[in-house]
Amino acid sequence: MRDAFERLARTVAEHDGQTREIRGDALVAQLHRASDAIIAAIAFQSEHATHAKVSAASVFAHVRIGIALGEVVIADDTVTGAGIVLATARYAYLASRLAV
């Protein structure tokens, strides 16, 4: 899972975003525009699928990505807000494997 998070964080940075924190099995990132988030998510899922095909790892992390708009509150190095709750608790789980 750590490898997947590292690759996702690189993809977020390549799309001018910032990885804010990792919460157990969730990576929380902030991008300036929804279109940037969608493009980054699709780019990562494409790269992740390719990585799965060529990886010799015996365990593969299936990654689901949820994207939500909304006010974000950053306090004490923690990111929260309605958008974060929706993206991590609901939208990501609606996506099928390797989907956004």
C-alpha positions in Angstrom: 0.0 0.0 0.0 2.9 2.3 0.8 4.2 2.0 -2.8 0.7 2.9 -4.2 0.5 6.0 -1.9 4.0 7.1 -2.9 3.1 6.8 -6.6 -0.2 8.6 -6.0 1.5 11.4 -4.1 3.9 11.9 -7.0 1.0 12.0 -9.4 -0.8 14.6 -7.3 2.4 16.7 -7.2 2.8 16.4 -11.0 -0.7 18.0 -11.3 0.2 20.9 -9.0 -1.5 19.3 -6.0 -0.4 18.7 -2.5 -0.7 15.5 -0.4 -2.0 16.6 2.9 -2.1 13.4 5.0 -2.4 9.7 5.0 -5.2 8.2 7.2 -4.8 4.5 7.5 -5.9 3.3 4.0 -6.7 6.8 2.7 -4.5 9.5 1.2 -6.0 13.0 1.4 -4.8 15.4 -1.3 -5.7 18.9 -2.3 -5.8 20.2 -5.8 -6.8 23.7 -7.0 -9.4 22.7 -9.5 -11.8 19.7 -9.8 -10.5 19.2 -13.4 -7.0 18.8 -12.0 -8.2 16.2 -9.5 -10.0 14.2 -12.2 -7.0 14.3 -14.6 -4.6 13.3 -11.8 -6.9 10.5 -10.7 -7.2 9.1 -14.2 -3.5 9.4 -14.7 -2.8 7.5 -11.5 -5.3 4.8 -12.2 -3.8 4.2 -15.6 -0.3 4.1 -14.3 -1.4 1.9 -11.4 -3.0 -0.6 -13.7 0.2 -0.8 -15.8 2.2 -1.2 -12.6 0.0 -4.1 -11.6 0.7 -5.9 -14.9 4.5 -5.6 -14.6 4.8 -5.9 -10.8 6.2 -9.0 -9.3 4.5 -8.3 -6.0 2.3 -11.1 -4.7 -0.2 -8.6 -3.2 -1.7 -5.8 -5.2 -3.5 -2.8 -3.7 -6.8 -2.1 -5.5 -7.2 1.7 -5.3 -10.5 3.6 -5.4 -10.5 7.4 -5.7 -13.2 9.7 -4.4 -13.3 13.3 -5.5 -15.5 15.9 -3.8 -15.8 19.7 -3.8 -16.3 21.6 -0.7 -14.9 23.7 2.0 -11.8 22.3 3.6 -10.6 23.1 7.1 -6.9 22.7 8.0 -6.1 22.8 11.7 -3.3 21.2 13.7 -2.0 19.4 10.5 -5.4 17.7 10.1 -7.6 18.2 7.0 -11.3 18.0 7.5 -14.6 19.3 6.1 -17.6 18.1 4.3 -15.7 17.4 1.1 -13.2 15.3 2.8 -15.8 13.2 4.6 -17.7 12.6 1.4 -14.7 11.7 -0.6 -13.1 9.3 1.9 -16.2 7.8 3.5 -18.6 7.6 0.6 -17.5 8.4 -3.0 -14.4 6.2 -3.0 -16.4 3.2 -2.0 -18.9 3.7 -4.8 -16.1 3.4 -7.4 -15.2 0.0 -8.7 -11.6 -1.2 -8.6 -9.2 1.0 -10.5 -11.9 3.6 -11.0 -12.6 7.2 -10.1 
